[in-house]
Amino acid sequence: MSKALAKAIRLKDKKFESLKKRNGENMRLKKQLEATKKQLKTTILEVSKVKGELDSVLVEVSGLKKSIPTQRNTAVQEFLGSQAFHDAFRPHYIRRANFEKRKWMAVLGRYDNGSIIRKYHDEMHEYRQKGETFVLAVDPSSEDYSDNKANISE
């Protein structure tokens, strides 16, 4: 055999060994990558579970925060219930409320010759004794309303 042929065979064998070594390294890296992928999937699932639990806890905490009055709200409620507030603002509101009451009682007195006031007199008196506000709700679908509507146009 010639020297050149022997050299070419050695070079080919060397190249083949190098490629085998590289292939072995690539196979090792591929296995490592597969293991890492599997571990990453498991971690993602665990993170998703923890995130779901965290979201649920955050919703619960948010609900609790809404139910606990803030320091400002507590101070405002305390002030609104205080005597100082009532002494300062109550006379004005009482005058305004009495004016509105007189105005609407006059309107109701004129409406249908005062029959609404007579109809609800006992109920209004009962609310007044309890210190509660009487609210007159007119239901347009009721018979009374349609009768009263007819009386207005007469």
KARA-V714363 format. One record per backbone hydrogen bond with DSSP energy under -1.0 kcal/mol. NH is the residue of the N-H (numbers start at 0). CO is the residue of the C=O. E is the energy in kcal/mol with one decimal. If there is no record, write none. Layout:
NH,CO,E
NH,CO,E
This chain:
5,1,-2.2
6,2,-2.4
7,3,-2.2
8,4,-2.3
9,5,-2.4
10,6,-2.5
11,7,-2.4
12,8,-3.0
13,9,-2.9
14,10,-2.6
15,11,-2.7
16,12,-2.7
17,13,-2.4
18,14,-2.6
19,15,-2.6
20,16,-2.6
21,17,-2.5
22,18,-2.9
23,19,-2.7
24,20,-2.3
25,21,-3.0
26,22,-2.7
27,23,-2.3
28,24,-2.6
29,25,-2.5
30,26,-2.5
31,27,-2.3
32,28,-2.6
33,29,-2.5
34,30,-2.4
35,31,-2.3
36,32,-2.7
37,33,-2.4
38,34,-2.4
39,35,-2.7
40,36,-2.6
41,37,-2.2
42,38,-2.5
43,39,-2.7
44,40,-2.3
45,41,-2.4
46,42,-2.9
47,43,-2.4
48,44,-2.3
49,45,-2.6
50,46,-2.9
51,47,-2.5
52,48,-2.4
53,49,-2.9
54,50,-3.1
55,51,-2.2
56,52,-2.3
57,53,-2.8
58,54,-2.3
59,55,-2.0
60,56,-2.9
61,57,-2.7
62,58,-2.4
63,59,-2.3
64,60,-3.0
65,61,-2.1
66,62,-1.4
67,63,-1.3
73,69,-2.6
74,70,-2.3
75,71,-2.8
76,72,-2.8
77,73,-2.5
78,74,-2.5
79,75,-3.0
80,76,-1.6
81,78,-1.2
85,81,-1.7
86,82,-3.0
87,83,-2.0
88,84,-2.9
89,85,-1.5
92,88,-2.0
93,89,-3.0
94,90,-2.4
95,91,-2.4
96,92,-3.1
97,93,-2.9
98,94,-2.3
99,95,-2.6
100,96,-2.7
101,97,-2.8
102,98,-2.7
103,99,-2.7
104,100,-2.6
105,101,-2.1
106,102,-1.9
107,103,-3.0
108,104,-2.5
109,105,-1.9
110,106,-1.8
112,109,-1.1
113,110,-1.3
114,111,-1.8
117,113,-2.1
118,114,-2.5
119,115,-2.2
123,119,-2.8
124,120,-2.5
125,121,-2.2
126,122,-2.1
127,123,-2.5
128,124,-2.2
129,125,-1.6
131,126,-2.4
141,138,-2.0
145,141,-1.6
146,142,-2.6
147,143,-2.9
148,144,-2.7
149,145,-1.8
150,146,-1.9
151,147,-2.0
152,148,-1.5
